[in-house]
Amino acid sequence: MKTTFSISGNIVDVVNNRIFKGTLSVKNGIIINVIEKEIDSDVYIMPGFIDSHVHIESSMLRPAQFAKSAVVHGTVACVSDPHEIANVLGTAGVDFMIEDGKKVPFKFFFGAPSCVPATDFESSGAKINAKQIKTMLQNKDIYYLAEMMNFPGVIFNDPEVLKKIKWAHHYKKPIDGHAPGLMGDQLQAYANSGISTDHECMNEEEALEKIQQGMKIQIREGSAAKNFDDLFEVARQHPEKVMFCSDDKHPDDLIKGHINLLFKRAIEKGMDPLVAARICSYNPVQHYNLNVGLLQKGDAADFIVIDNFDSLNVLFTYINGQKVAESGKSLIQVEEIYNKPNSFNALPLDIQDIELEAQSKKIKVIVVEDGQLYTKASVVKAKIENGKVVSDIQNDVLKMVVLNRYMPSKPAVGFIKNMGLKKGAMASSIAHDSHNIVAVGTNDLDIINAINAIIVEKGGISVSNGNKTNILALPIAGIMSDLDGKEVAALYESIHNQALALGSTLKAPFMTLSFMSLLVIPELKLSDKGLFDGQKFAFTNLFS
């Protein structure tokens, strides 16, 4: 690796709000000089992009493989909440993420997961209490208290929740939020606790009120939840209060782009490139106190070189002065791993395990809206055959099953609308937040086959139709692959297309399915323990 070099171009100085022609001099990973001078170069040198809130696990890649894919798009750092693996494996899962991230030249900034489990209304693989949070926050590799999903616990002064917040304040580490739809007095109480961000805003009104309460807004564009267009005006009005994030990014989408796509869209919508660059780099560095360079003398040499602000092609990515990507090709080498931690003890199911005796003629159903994690609740006429409630393909009301993967258990059964399947079934052990097995299908046999394929592999996403079942195995915690990012992307794209062939019209059917047991986002969800009303924060009867 060349330890001393110089590079010239149009320098995008996000600290001093200017763009000028000049030369950077780098030695041993540090920018030792920035000289302003006329040079013969049309390229732009900018700080690398930072994803301000992401769950690496949702890419289905281990951190090292995520980094290998992300640097191609100019990403140099991620503020990452290892909440998903923590729900499976506890603090040992967080340790795995930290150590795997250290194997590659990329800057991961992990948080201490604040809500493991997210609620007591589901079965998870681990619990992380306030005492463990204190220990984690003492770790130099833990940079913040990750998203506080239990907003009722904050608002109504749950002692355990308040202890976690107190330790974050004690160690002077930021606290991330998660409060979809929260406004008014309850929002004020939530923000007054010191929670400083939110990535769950659904409209401008909500985002602006949260900014008024002193919070930063992370505008999210993931594989399932997409809020960029709805919230862009907030970024235009309050660029200093906004960051960009992906939250959850599936492997096929990560191959296509990352934060660079949001940077490009912001410019296409008329935002000054310098302002957009600050949102993608300066704002998260300042908010989280990240050790990521911003092209200042003495900074780490973390930067990208792009051709221009029209095409925005990333020509080079540098991290600590090391070139990690060039012209669309990653230069990161990832070692194979043999430690693949997991927790998976579910037993295969039979059809009778998911049959449902009709108790009335009407049922409550989860209503999906494409591109949103927020669901609605509806009461519909049940389709009943031989005294049992079955999937109603004609009206797109399909049976949904959630099975505890941590111990042999009886599955929970509900119904969901707008998944769109006309035949077959799909299932996943990526099921936020506790990552039990979630499945939806048009008939019981395919549902059982899709679930049992995942049990055999101890994790994965599957599609079943008739006598054919396919699965993408996820042996790390049942939520991540150990394969190369491009290989996982190709496998995922194949099984995604199989789900579409079953009739789903959703942009990301597996990502959407994975959130249908996410109880902390209203209105109606299904956990392994039963149907859950996210507004009343209590279980509810399926039959109405």
C-alpha positions as CSV (number, residue, x, y, z in Angstrom):
1,M,0.0,0.0,0.0
2,K,1.3,3.4,-1.0
3,T,1.5,5.4,2.3
4,T,2.5,8.8,0.9
5,F,0.7,10.3,-2.1
6,S,-1.0,13.5,-3.4
7,I,-4.2,13.9,-5.3
8,S,-5.7,16.9,-7.0
9,G,-9.1,18.1,-8.0
10,N,-12.1,20.2,-6.9
11,I,-12.1,19.8,-3.2
12,V,-15.5,19.7,-1.5
13,D,-14.9,21.3,1.8
14,V,-18.0,20.5,3.9
15,V,-16.5,22.1,7.1
16,N,-15.9,25.5,5.6
17,N,-18.7,25.4,3.1
18,R,-16.8,25.9,-0.1
19,I,-15.5,24.1,-3.2
20,F,-12.0,25.0,-4.4
21,K,-9.3,23.6,-6.7
22,G,-6.4,22.1,-4.8
23,T,-4.2,19.2,-3.8
24,L,-4.4,16.9,-0.8
25,S,-1.2,15.3,0.5
26,V,-1.6,12.0,2.4
27,K,1.0,10.2,4.6
28,N,0.3,7.1,6.6
29,G,-3.4,7.4,6.3
30,I,-3.6,11.1,7.4
31,I,-4.1,14.2,5.4
32,I,-0.9,16.2,6.1
33,N,-1.6,19.2,3.9
34,V,-4.4,20.8,1.9
35,I,-3.1,23.3,-0.7
36,E,-5.4,25.6,-2.7
37,K,-4.1,26.1,-6.2
38,E,-5.1,26.0,-9.8
39,I,-4.7,22.5,-11.2
40,D,-5.6,20.8,-14.4
41,S,-8.3,18.4,-13.1
42,D,-12.1,18.3,-13.4
43,V,-12.7,15.6,-10.8
44,Y,-14.2,16.3,-7.4
45,I,-12.7,15.1,-4.1
46,M,-15.3,14.8,-1.4
47,P,-15.7,13.2,2.1
48,G,-16.9,9.6,1.8
49,F,-20.6,8.9,2.4
50,I,-21.8,7.8,5.8
51,D,-25.0,5.7,6.4
52,S,-26.3,7.3,9.6
53,H,-28.5,4.4,10.6
54,V,-28.3,0.8,9.3
55,H,-28.8,-2.7,10.4
56,I,-26.0,-4.5,8.6
57,E,-27.8,-7.8,9.2
58,S,-30.6,-6.8,6.9
59,S,-28.2,-7.0,4.0
60,M,-27.9,-10.7,4.8
61,L,-24.1,-10.1,4.8
62,R,-21.6,-10.2,7.6
63,P,-20.0,-6.8,8.2
64,A,-16.8,-7.6,6.2
65,Q,-18.8,-8.5,3.1
66,F,-21.1,-5.5,3.6
67,A,-18.1,-3.3,3.5
68,K,-16.7,-4.9,0.4
69,S,-20.0,-4.1,-1.4
70,A,-20.6,-0.6,0.1
71,V,-17.2,1.0,-0.7
72,V,-17.9,0.7,-4.4
73,H,-20.6,3.3,-4.0
74,G,-18.4,5.7,-2.0
75,T,-19.5,4.6,1.5
76,V,-16.7,4.8,4.0
77,A,-18.6,4.4,7.3
78,C,-21.8,3.2,8.8
79,V,-23.5,4.0,12.1
80,S,-24.8,0.5,12.7
81,D,-27.3,-0.9,15.2
82,P,-26.6,-4.6,15.8
83,H,-30.1,-5.0,17.2
84,E,-31.0,-7.9,14.9
85,I,-28.2,-10.2,15.9
86,A,-28.5,-9.1,19.5
87,N,-32.1,-10.4,19.6
88,V,-30.8,-13.8,18.5
89,L,-27.5,-14.0,20.4
90,G,-27.3,-11.2,22.9
91,T,-24.1,-9.4,23.6
92,A,-22.1,-12.2,22.0
93,G,-23.8,-11.3,18.7
94,V,-22.7,-7.7,19.1
95,D,-19.1,-8.9,19.7
96,F,-19.3,-10.9,16.5
97,M,-20.3,-7.9,14.5
98,I,-17.5,-5.7,16.0
99,E,-14.8,-8.3,15.5
100,D,-15.9,-9.1,11.9
101,G,-16.0,-5.4,11.0
102,K,-12.4,-5.1,12.2
103,K,-11.2,-7.6,9.6
104,V,-11.6,-5.0,6.7
105,P,-10.6,-1.4,6.1
106,F,-14.0,0.2,6.7
107,K,-15.4,2.3,9.5
108,F,-18.2,0.6,11.5
109,F,-19.6,2.5,14.4
110,F,-21.7,0.1,16.4
111,G,-24.3,1.0,19.1
112,A,-25.5,-0.8,22.2
113,P,-28.9,-2.3,21.3
114,S,-31.4,-0.7,23.7
115,C,-34.4,-2.9,23.2
116,V,-33.5,-6.6,23.3
117,P,-36.2,-7.9,23.2
118,A,-38.1,-5.0,21.7
119,T,-41.1,-6.1,23.7
120,D,-42.1,-8.8,26.1
121,F,-44.9,-9.9,23.7
122,E,-42.6,-12.1,21.6
123,S,-40.0,-14.8,22.1
124,S,-36.4,-13.7,21.5
125,G,-33.1,-15.5,21.8
126,A,-31.7,-13.1,24.4
127,K,-32.3,-10.2,26.8
128,I,-30.0,-7.2,27.3
129,N,-30.6,-5.4,30.6
130,A,-29.5,-2.0,31.9
131,K,-26.5,-3.5,33.6
132,Q,-25.3,-5.0,30.4
133,I,-25.9,-1.8,28.5
134,K,-23.7,0.0,31.0
135,T,-20.9,-2.5,30.3
136,M,-21.3,-2.2,26.6
137,L,-21.3,1.6,26.7
138,Q,-18.0,1.5,28.5
139,N,-16.5,-0.3,25.5
140,K,-14.6,2.1,23.1
141,D,-16.1,0.1,20.2
142,I,-19.6,1.1,21.2
143,Y,-20.4,4.7,20.1
144,Y,-24.1,5.3,21.1
145,L,-27.2,3.8,22.6
146,A,-29.1,2.4,19.6
147,E,-32.7,3.1,18.7
148,M,-35.0,3.3,21.7
149,M,-38.0,1.5,20.2
150,N,-39.8,1.2,23.5
151,F,-41.2,4.8,23.4
152,P,-44.0,3.9,25.8
153,G,-41.4,2.9,28.3
154,V,-39.7,6.3,27.9
155,I,-42.9,8.3,28.1
156,F,-44.3,6.4,31.1
157,N,-41.0,6.2,33.0
158,D,-40.2,2.5,32.9
159,P,-37.4,2.1,35.4
160,E,-35.3,-0.3,33.3
161,V,-35.6,1.9,30.2
162,L,-34.6,5.0,32.1
163,K,-31.6,3.3,33.5
164,K,-30.3,2.5,30.0
165,I,-30.8,6.2,29.0
166,K,-29.1,7.3,32.1
167,W,-26.0,5.2,31.3
168,A,-25.8,6.7,27.8
169,H,-25.9,10.2,29.3
170,H,-23.3,9.2,31.9
171,Y,-20.9,8.0,29.2
172,K,-21.7,11.0,27.0
173,K,-22.9,8.9,24.1
174,P,-25.8,9.8,21.8
175,I,-29.2,8.1,22.0
176,D,-31.0,7.1,18.9
177,G,-34.8,7.2,18.6
178,H,-37.5,5.2,17.0
179,A,-41.0,6.7,17.5
180,P,-43.3,6.3,14.5
181,G,-46.2,8.8,14.5
182,L,-45.3,10.2,18.0
183,M,-46.2,13.8,18.4
184,G,-47.6,16.3,20.9
185,D,-46.9,16.0,24.6
186,Q,-45.7,12.4,24.3
187,L,-43.1,13.4,21.7
188,Q,-42.0,16.2,24.1
189,A,-41.5,13.7,26.9
190,Y,-39.6,11.4,24.6
191,A,-37.3,14.1,23.3
192,N,-36.8,15.6,26.7
193,S,-35.2,12.3,27.9
194,G,-32.3,13.1,25.6
195,I,-33.2,10.9,22.6
196,S,-31.7,12.8,19.7
197,T,-32.7,11.2,16.4
198,D,-35.6,9.6,14.6
199,H,-35.7,7.6,11.3
200,E,-39.4,6.7,11.4
201,C,-41.1,9.9,10.3
202,M,-43.9,9.3,7.8
203,N,-44.6,12.9,6.8
204,E,-43.3,16.5,6.9
205,E,-45.5,17.5,9.8
206,E,-44.1,14.8,12.0
207,A,-40.5,15.5,11.0
208,L,-40.8,19.2,11.6
209,E,-42.3,18.8,15.0
210,K,-39.5,16.4,16.0
211,I,-36.9,19.0,14.8
212,Q,-38.7,21.6,16.9
213,Q,-38.2,19.3,19.9
214,G,-34.4,19.2,19.2
215,M,-34.2,15.9,17.3
216,K,-32.3,15.1,14.1
217,I,-34.2,13.5,11.3
218,Q,-32.7,10.5,9.5
219,I,-34.3,10.3,6.1
220,R,-34.6,6.7,5.2
221,E,-34.5,5.0,1.9
222,G,-34.3,1.2,2.4
223,S,-35.4,-1.8,0.5
224,A,-38.9,-1.7,2.0
225,A,-39.4,1.6,3.8
226,K,-38.9,4.6,1.5
227,N,-39.3,8.1,2.9
228,F,-37.0,10.2,0.8
229,D,-39.6,11.8,-1.4
230,D,-42.0,12.4,1.5
231,L,-39.4,14.1,3.6
232,F,-37.1,15.9,1.1
233,E,-38.6,19.3,1.7
234,V,-37.6,18.9,5.4
235,A,-34.0,18.4,4.2
236,R,-34.3,21.5,2.0
237,Q,-35.6,23.6,4.8
238,H,-33.4,22.2,7.6
239,P,-30.3,20.6,6.1
240,E,-28.3,21.0,9.3
241,K,-30.9,18.8,11.1
242,V,-31.0,16.0,8.6
243,M,-29.0,12.9,7.8
244,F,-29.5,10.2,5.2
245,C,-29.7,6.5,6.0
246,S,-30.8,3.2,4.6
247,D,-32.0,1.4,7.8
248,D,-32.5,-1.9,6.0
249,K,-30.9,-2.7,2.7
250,H,-31.2,-6.1,1.0
251,P,-28.2,-7.5,-0.9
252,D,-29.5,-7.0,-4.4
253,D,-30.2,-3.3,-3.6
254,L,-26.8,-2.8,-2.0
255,I,-25.1,-4.0,-5.2
256,K,-26.9,-1.3,-7.1
257,G,-26.2,1.6,-4.8
258,H,-26.2,3.0,-1.3
259,I,-26.1,6.6,0.2
260,N,-24.7,7.8,-3.2
261,L,-28.1,7.3,-4.7
262,L,-29.7,9.7,-2.1
263,F,-26.9,12.2,-2.7
264,K,-27.6,12.0,-6.4
265,R,-31.4,12.3,-6.0
266,A,-31.0,15.3,-3.7
267,I,-28.9,17.1,-6.4
268,E,-31.5,16.1,-9.1
269,K,-34.2,17.8,-6.9
270,G,-32.2,21.0,-6.9
271,M,-30.2,20.8,-3.7
272,D,-26.8,22.5,-3.7
273,P,-24.2,19.7,-4.0
274,L,-22.3,21.2,-1.1
275,V,-25.4,21.0,1.1
276,A,-26.1,17.4,0.1
277,A,-22.5,16.5,0.8
278,R,-22.7,17.9,4.3
279,I,-25.9,15.9,5.0
280,C,-24.0,12.7,3.8
281,S,-20.9,13.3,5.8
282,Y,-20.5,16.3,8.1
283,N,-23.8,15.9,9.9
284,P,-23.3,12.3,11.1
285,V,-19.7,13.0,12.0
286,Q,-20.7,15.9,14.2
287,H,-23.7,14.2,15.7
288,Y,-22.1,10.9,16.6
289,N,-18.5,12.3,17.1
290,L,-17.2,9.8,14.5
291,N,-13.5,9.4,13.6
292,V,-14.1,9.9,9.9
293,G,-12.1,12.4,8.0
294,L,-13.7,15.5,6.4
295,L,-10.8,16.6,4.2
296,Q,-9.2,18.8,6.8
297,K,-5.5,18.9,7.6
298,G,-4.8,16.2,10.3
299,D,-8.0,14.2,9.4
300,A,-8.0,10.6,8.5
301,A,-7.8,10.3,4.7
302,D,-11.4,9.1,4.2
303,F,-12.6,10.4,0.9
304,I,-14.0,9.7,-2.6
305,V,-13.2,10.9,-6.0
306,I,-16.2,11.4,-8.4
307,D,-16.2,12.5,-12.0
308,N,-18.8,15.3,-11.7
309,F,-22.1,16.3,-10.0
310,D,-24.2,15.2,-13.0
311,S,-23.3,11.6,-13.5
312,L,-21.8,11.2,-10.0
313,N,-19.7,8.2,-10.8
314,V,-17.4,7.1,-7.9
315,L,-14.0,6.7,-9.4
316,F,-12.0,6.0,-6.2
317,T,-12.8,5.4,-2.5
318,Y,-10.1,5.8,0.1
319,I,-10.3,4.9,3.8
320,N,-7.4,5.8,6.1
321,G,-5.4,6.6,2.9
322,Q,-6.0,3.1,1.5
323,K,-7.6,2.8,-1.8
324,V,-10.5,0.4,-1.2
325,A,-12.5,0.7,-4.5
326,E,-11.7,1.8,-8.0
327,S,-14.1,2.4,-10.9
328,G,-16.9,0.1,-9.7
329,K,-14.6,-2.6,-8.3
330,S,-14.0,-3.3,-4.6
331,L,-10.4,-3.8,-3.6
332,I,-11.3,-5.2,-0.2
333,Q,-10.3,-8.8,0.4
334,V,-12.5,-10.8,2.8
335,E,-11.3,-13.9,4.6
336,E,-13.5,-16.9,5.0
337,I,-14.9,-17.5,8.5
338,Y,-15.6,-20.7,10.3
339,N,-17.3,-19.3,13.4
340,K,-21.0,-19.0,12.4
341,P,-22.9,-18.4,15.7
342,N,-26.5,-19.3,15.7
343,S,-29.5,-20.2,17.9
344,F,-32.1,-22.4,16.3
345,N,-34.2,-25.1,18.0
346,A,-37.5,-25.1,16.3
347,L,-39.0,-28.5,15.3
348,P,-40.6,-29.2,11.9
349,L,-44.4,-28.6,11.7
350,D,-47.3,-30.6,10.3
351,I,-50.3,-29.2,8.5
352,Q,-52.6,-29.6,11.5
353,D,-50.3,-27.4,13.5
354,I,-51.4,-24.3,11.5
355,E,-55.1,-25.2,10.9
356,L,-57.5,-22.7,12.5
357,E,-61.0,-23.6,13.8
358,A,-63.4,-20.8,12.9
359,Q,-64.8,-19.1,16.0
360,S,-66.8,-16.5,14.1
361,K,-67.5,-15.3,10.6
362,K,-65.2,-12.3,10.8
363,I,-61.5,-11.9,11.4
364,K,-59.0,-9.1,12.0
365,V,-56.4,-8.8,9.3
366,I,-53.1,-7.0,8.9
367,V,-53.3,-4.6,5.9
368,V,-49.9,-4.0,4.2
369,E,-49.0,-0.8,2.4
370,D,-46.2,-1.2,0.0
371,G,-43.1,0.8,1.0
372,Q,-44.3,1.3,4.6
373,L,-43.6,-0.5,7.8
374,Y,-46.7,0.9,9.3
375,T,-49.7,-1.4,8.8
376,K,-53.4,-0.9,9.1
377,A,-56.0,-3.1,10.7
378,S,-59.2,-4.2,9.1
379,V,-62.1,-6.6,9.8
380,V,-63.2,-8.8,6.9
381,K,-65.4,-11.8,6.3
382,A,-63.5,-15.0,6.9
383,K,-63.3,-17.7,4.2
384,I,-64.3,-20.9,6.0
385,E,-63.9,-24.4,4.7
386,N,-64.9,-27.5,6.7
387,G,-65.1,-25.3,9.8
388,K,-61.6,-23.9,9.4
389,V,-60.5,-20.5,8.3
390,V,-58.3,-20.6,5.2
391,S,-56.6,-18.2,2.8
392,D,-58.9,-16.2,0.7
393,I,-56.9,-15.8,-2.5
394,Q,-59.6,-14.0,-4.4
395,N,-59.7,-11.2,-1.8
396,D,-56.0,-11.4,-1.1
397,V,-56.4,-12.3,2.6
398,L,-53.8,-14.9,3.2
399,K,-52.8,-17.1,6.2
400,M,-49.8,-15.9,8.1
401,V,-47.8,-17.9,10.6
402,V,-45.1,-17.0,13.1
403,L,-43.1,-19.7,14.8
404,N,-40.8,-19.4,17.8
405,R,-37.4,-20.6,16.4
406,Y,-35.6,-20.7,19.8
407,M,-37.6,-23.6,21.3
408,P,-40.2,-26.1,20.2
409,S,-43.5,-24.2,20.3
410,K,-47.0,-24.0,18.9
411,P,-47.2,-21.5,16.0
412,A,-49.3,-18.3,16.0
413,V,-51.7,-17.9,13.1
414,G,-53.2,-14.8,11.6
415,F,-54.2,-13.3,8.3
416,I,-52.7,-10.6,6.1
417,K,-53.9,-8.5,3.2
418,N,-52.1,-7.1,0.2
419,M,-49.2,-9.6,0.0
420,G,-50.6,-10.5,-3.4
421,L,-49.7,-14.2,-3.6
422,K,-51.9,-16.2,-6.0
423,K,-50.2,-19.5,-5.3
424,G,-47.5,-21.0,-3.1
425,A,-46.0,-19.6,0.1
426,M,-42.9,-17.7,1.3
427,A,-41.1,-17.8,4.6
428,S,-38.2,-16.1,6.4
429,S,-36.2,-16.3,9.6
430,I,-35.5,-12.6,9.1
431,A,-38.4,-11.3,11.1
432,H,-37.9,-8.1,13.1
433,D,-37.2,-7.9,15.9
434,S,-36.9,-11.3,17.4
435,H,-36.2,-13.2,14.1
436,N,-38.6,-16.0,14.6
437,I,-39.9,-17.7,11.5
438,V,-42.6,-15.8,9.6
439,A,-44.5,-17.2,6.7
440,V,-47.4,-16.3,4.4
441,G,-49.1,-18.5,1.8
442,T,-52.1,-19.5,-0.2
443,N,-52.4,-23.0,1.3
444,D,-51.3,-24.9,4.3
445,L,-49.0,-27.4,2.6
446,D,-46.8,-24.8,0.9
447,I,-46.7,-22.8,4.1
448,I,-45.5,-25.8,6.0
449,N,-42.9,-26.7,3.4
450,A,-41.5,-23.2,3.3
451,I,-41.2,-23.1,7.1
452,N,-39.7,-26.6,7.4
453,A,-37.0,-25.8,4.8
454,I,-35.8,-23.0,7.0
455,I,-35.8,-25.2,10.1
456,V,-33.6,-27.7,8.3
457,E,-31.1,-25.1,7.3
458,K,-31.4,-23.3,10.7
459,G,-32.1,-20.0,9.0
460,G,-32.9,-18.6,5.6
461,I,-35.6,-17.3,3.2
462,S,-37.7,-19.7,1.2
463,V,-40.3,-20.1,-1.4
464,S,-42.5,-23.2,-1.8
465,N,-45.0,-24.0,-4.6
466,G,-46.3,-27.5,-5.0
467,N,-43.6,-30.0,-4.9
468,K,-40.8,-27.5,-5.3
469,T,-39.2,-25.5,-2.4
470,N,-36.1,-23.3,-2.7
471,I,-34.1,-21.6,0.0
472,L,-31.3,-19.1,0.5
473,A,-29.6,-20.4,3.6
474,L,-28.5,-17.9,6.3
475,P,-26.3,-19.8,8.7
476,I,-25.0,-16.9,10.8
477,A,-27.6,-16.3,13.5
478,G,-30.2,-17.4,11.0
479,I,-30.1,-13.9,9.4
480,M,-26.8,-13.6,7.5
481,S,-24.9,-15.5,4.9
482,D,-21.2,-16.2,4.9
483,L,-20.9,-15.9,1.1
484,D,-19.6,-13.0,-1.0
485,G,-22.0,-10.1,-1.4
486,K,-22.4,-10.5,-5.2
487,E,-23.2,-14.2,-4.7
488,V,-25.8,-13.5,-2.0
489,A,-27.3,-10.8,-4.2
490,A,-27.7,-13.2,-7.1
491,L,-29.2,-15.9,-4.9
492,Y,-31.5,-13.3,-3.2
493,E,-32.6,-11.9,-6.6
494,S,-33.5,-15.3,-7.8
495,I,-35.7,-16.2,-4.8
496,H,-37.2,-12.6,-4.9
497,N,-38.2,-13.2,-8.5
498,Q,-39.7,-16.6,-7.4
499,A,-41.9,-14.7,-4.9
500,L,-43.0,-12.3,-7.6
501,A,-43.8,-15.3,-9.8
502,L,-46.2,-16.4,-7.1
503,G,-48.1,-13.2,-7.7
504,S,-46.7,-10.6,-5.2
505,T,-46.7,-7.1,-6.6
506,L,-44.7,-5.7,-3.6
507,K,-41.4,-4.0,-4.4
508,A,-39.7,-6.1,-1.7
509,P,-42.0,-8.9,-0.6
510,F,-39.4,-10.6,1.7
511,M,-38.4,-7.3,3.3
512,T,-42.1,-6.5,3.8
513,L,-42.8,-9.9,5.3
514,S,-39.9,-9.5,7.7
515,F,-41.6,-6.5,9.3
516,M,-45.0,-8.1,9.8
517,S,-44.0,-9.3,13.3
518,L,-42.4,-5.9,14.2
519,L,-44.7,-5.1,17.2
520,V,-43.3,-1.6,17.9
521,I,-44.7,-0.3,14.7
522,P,-48.6,0.0,14.6
523,E,-51.3,-0.8,13.9
524,L,-51.6,-4.6,13.7
525,K,-48.8,-7.3,13.7
526,L,-48.4,-11.0,14.5
527,S,-45.8,-12.3,17.0
528,D,-45.1,-15.9,17.8
529,K,-47.4,-15.4,20.8
530,G,-50.4,-14.0,19.0
531,L,-52.0,-11.1,17.2
532,F,-50.9,-7.8,18.5
533,D,-52.5,-4.3,18.6
534,G,-49.7,-1.8,18.2
535,Q,-51.8,1.1,19.2
536,K,-53.1,-0.4,22.5
537,F,-49.8,-2.3,22.9
538,A,-51.6,-5.4,23.8
539,F,-52.7,-8.7,22.3
540,T,-56.0,-8.8,20.5
541,N,-58.4,-11.6,19.4
542,L,-58.2,-12.7,15.8
543,F,-61.9,-13.2,15.6
544,S,-64.2,-10.2,15.6
